[in-house]
Amino acid sequence: MAKPGPKLVNRYSTEFKLKAVALSNEPGVLIKDVAESLCIHPFMLSRWRKEVRDGLITGELPEPEPQVVAELKRLQEVERQFQRLQLEHDILKKAIRFASQTKAASSPSSKQTVKRSRSR
């Protein structure tokens, strides 16, 4: 349920918007990563990019800092490696499960034997 009271809306300066757009225009940098690093929704950044293209947001696009661009590219590479490792882990889990099921089905010790107790 919504909270009572005035709606909270963040207002971003034109300078902030232009910096965000400049970062997202760098080759090899994803809009999603830029938006995440700036704590904004990717749709908002896409809208700002469109407004800059349409001339609704005017100003000179600042040159993004090389350190920030490098960090965003590194983040993208780490995420790609993480996804690959997750996939490899899932494949290994499935292989282990399959191998243990196959071994259990073909092993003579897997069949239950009935223990007979001695009668006295």
Disulfide bonds with the S-S distance in Angstrom:
none
